[in-house]
Amino acid sequence: MNDPMFYGYTAALGISGAFLLVLALQPWLKTSTGLRVLNGLIGVGFLGYAFYLLFLFEGDEYRIFIYAFIAPILLLVQTVRQSKAQQNA
């Protein structure tokens, strides 16, 4: 596929997934286990979907999910809020 938007989308998925995995694995962030697991699962899902699109997908049409851009931002905000709340407690 020679569509620049396709490669931009898969790059955004990969970057978002890696970012969420880093958030999940940071020991200095005082967050709940549930939030860490959620960050990790969504991060693995994003990375897996980016891998699928880049290396296994053979179609001509693909869908761009807006959640790939919104979810990492919302999870980052929640992680920072929870971490600050734990540090102040």
Secondary structure as UniProt FT lines:
FT   HELIX           4..25
FT   TURN            27..28
FT   HELIX           33..51
FT   HELIX           52..56
FT   HELIX           67..88
//
